[in-house]
Amino acid sequence: MSSIPRRSLSSLSDHLLFRLQNSSINLRHLQQIQAQILTNIHLQSNSLITHFLSSCARSRKLDNALLFVQNLRRPYLYAWNSLIRLSVESGSGQQFLGFYSKMLRQNVAPDKTTFSAVLHGCVVFSEIKVGEAVHCQILKMGFDFDLFLLTGILNFYGKIGDLCSAKKVFDGMPERDVVAHNAMIGVLSKHGLASDARRLFDEMPERNSASWNSMITCYCKWDDVHSARMIFDQNPVKDVISWNAIIDGYCKSGLLETAQELFDQMGSAKNSVTWNTMITGYVQCREFNRAISMFQQMQVENVKPTEVTMVSLLSACAHLGALDMGRWIHAYIKHHNFRIDVVLGNALLDMYYKCGSIETALEVFHGLSRKNVYCWNTIIVGLGMHGYGKEAIDAFVAMENERTRPDGVTFVGLLCACSHSGLISEGRRFFSQIGVYGIEPGIEHYGCMVDLLGRAGFLEEALKLIETMPMKPNCAVWGSLLRACRIHKDAKLSEQVTKHLLELDPCDGGNYVFLSNVYASMNRWDDVESCRKMMLGRGVHKTPGCSLIEVNNVVHEFVIGDTSHPQFTQISAFLDEIAMELRDLGHEPDTTSVFHDIEEEEKENAVRYHSEKIAIAFGVMSTGPGKPIRVVKNLRMCSDCHAATKLMAKLFKREIIVRDRNRFHHFRDGSCSCRDYW
C-alpha cells in the first residue's frame, strides 16, 4: 500500500473500497488498509468500515475485525452491529457472544438492529438462556411495544421449540401486523399444528404473499399436499416462492410427474431454487439419471447453478457410480469458484468414495479447510468400505486429536471397517467404548458387531449377542448372521436364522431361495418343495440383480434376464467367449446361489448372466485397453461372480472395481482387495 500515490481522500476511499471488494485479498493487505482507516478519521465512513469488516469475515479474521472496531475514533454502533451479524453468518458462536459482551462493556447501547442480530444468533447457536436474557433487556430498554422486535422474539421462541412462550408473546402484542401473523403461522407449522395455523390464517385481517406461502409450506411439511394445492390454487398473488413451495411438496410426496407438470407451467418465472427443487426431488426419489438430465437442461437455459445444485448432482453420481460425471462436476465447481464448505466438501467425499476412488476422496478430505463430524464420518465409512480398516482407525484417532466429538455414525463406520478387515479385537474394543462417549448403542451397532463376529467364525457368540440385545433384532441383524452362516456353511443355524427372517419379512424372496438350498444340501426334498410352494403362494420373487456402469458419461443399467440393451447380442456372445477362457484358467462355476432343483446347465447359464458379469463384459468391449472398469450392484456379489471377476481382471489386465450392497471389491491381477473376506 506504500506505493499508492498521494490523492484526494475521496479517490483514496474509492481505491480502498476497490481493494476490499477483491475476494482474494490477503491478511497483509487487510492490515495495511486497517492502518489507513484508523489513522484518518475522514476515511471512517459507513461504507468503508462495513466493507472492511466483511473482508475480515471472508478471510476468517474476525479477531482482526474486533481490534479494528475497538480502535475506531468513535464507538460506531453500526460497526458493532456489522461485527455481530458477520460473526453469526460465519458460524462463530463463541465470538458472536464475546463481541456482544465487549460492546456492552464499552458502553455502546444496543438498538433494534443489535437485538435482532443477537436473537438470530441465539437461534443459530441454540443459546436459549442468552436469548431469554435479551428478551428481558429489550423490555427493560422500553422496546416492549416495538412490533419489529416482538416479532423477532416470537421467532426466537418458535425456532427453539418453546411454543408456550411464543404464544404468550403473540397474544401479548398490543397490535399484530401481517408479519407477526405470518411468524405465528410458521411457529404453529413447526410444531405440526396445521389446523391451528389454518384457523389463524383464516382470521387474518389482511394477507400478503408470505401468508399464502406459509400455509402452503405448512401443509407440505406435514405431507398434506392436497390441502397445500387447494391453498395454492386459491392464492391470488402467486409468486415464485408459491410455485417453488408446491413443487417441493409434490417432490417430497414422491409425486414427481405432477411436480414436473407445475415446473413446466412456470415458464420463464423459474429461478435457481425451482431447478434445485426438481433436481433434489429426482435424487430423493432415486431418479438419478433424470436429475442429471434436469441439470443439463438447466445449463441449456443458462440458469446459474448453486452449491445446492452441486450437492444434489454429486449425490446422484454417488448412487450411480458415475465417476466421470462426478469428476466433471468437481472441475465445474473449481472453474466457477464455488466455496467448498463442509456441506459441498462432504458431498465430494461421498461421491468419490462411492464411485470407487478412495484416493481422490482422501485428497479432497485433506484439502478441506474445515472438517465437521460428518466429513470425518464419511472418510471413516469410505475407508472401511474399501477394506482399509487400519486406516479408518487412524482417521478416528486423528478425529479425536482434532477435538471433533464422534457420534453414533462414527462408531457404525468403525465397526464396519473392523468387520470388513477382520479386525476382531479392535472391533470388540470400539463396541465396548461407545458408552464412554455418551452414546447409547443402537441396533445398527449391534448389527455391525454381529457381522464382525459372524464373519470371523464366532457364530455362537454372535447368536448370544442377538439374544441378549436390549432391543428386538431386525432383519439387518439376522441378515448379518445369515451371511456368516453362508460363509462358514453352518446349515443348521442357517435354517434357524432364515426362519426368523421370514417371520420378520415374508416378502424377501432371497431368504426363500437360501432356505430351499439349505434343505436341498441336507437332502430334505419335501421341505424344499414346501418352501417353493410357500414362495409361490405368497407371490414372492427374488430381487433381481441390477448393475450399473458408466461409459462415456452415460450410465448403462443391466438387470439379470433383461435383453433390452441394444448391444445385448454382442455382449452375450462375448460372455460365452469369456466363460470358455475362464474354464481354461481352471474356473468351475459355483451354482450354490441358484435353486438346487434345476438342471446343472441351467444353473451355469443363470450365474453366467448375472448382472455384474454383463456390465463387466460391456465395459471391456466399450473402453480402451487398461482402463479401469467400475460397476455398482444392488445386491451382494455371489461367490461365483467374485471368483470369475478375479480371473477376468487377470485375463483382461484391467482393474475391476465392484461396489456391491456391502462393500467395495478392487480386483487386480487375479486377486481382490477383500482377500476373499466378504
Secondary structure, 3 states (H helix, E strand, C coil): CCCCCCCCHHHHHHHHHHHHCCCCCCHHHHHHHHHHHHCCHHHCCHHHHHHHHHHHHHCCCHHHHHHHHHCCCCCCHHHHHHHHHHHHHCCCHHHHHHHHHHHHHCCCCCCHHHHHHHHHHHHHCCCHHHHHHHHHHHHHCCCCCCHHHHHHHHHHHHHCCCHHHHHHHHHHCCCCCHHHHHHHHHHHHHCCCHHHHHHHHHHCCCCCHHHHHHHHHHHHHCCCHHHHHHHHHHCCCCCHHHHHHHHHHHHHCCCHHHHHHHHHHHHHHCCHHHHHHHHHHHHHCCCHHHHHHHHHHHHHCCCCCCHHHHHHHHHHHHHHCCHHHHHHHHHHHHHCCCCCCHHHHHHHHHHHHHCCCHHHHHHHHHHCCCCCHHHHHHHHHHHHHCCCHHHHHHHHHHHHHCCCCCCHHHHHHHHHHHHHHCCHHHHHHHHHHHHHHCCCCCHHHHHHHHHHHHHCCCHHHHHHHHHCCCCCCCHHHHHHHHHHHHHHCCHHHHHHHHHHHHHHCCCCHHHHHHHHHHHHHCCCHHHHHHHHHHHHHCCCCCCCCEEEEEECCEEEEEECCCCCCCCHHHHHHHHHHHHHHHHHCCCCCCCCCCCCCCCHHHHHHHHHCCHHHHHHHHHHHHCCCCCCEEEEECCCCCHHHHHHHHHHHHHCCCCEEEECCCCEEEEECCEECCCCCC
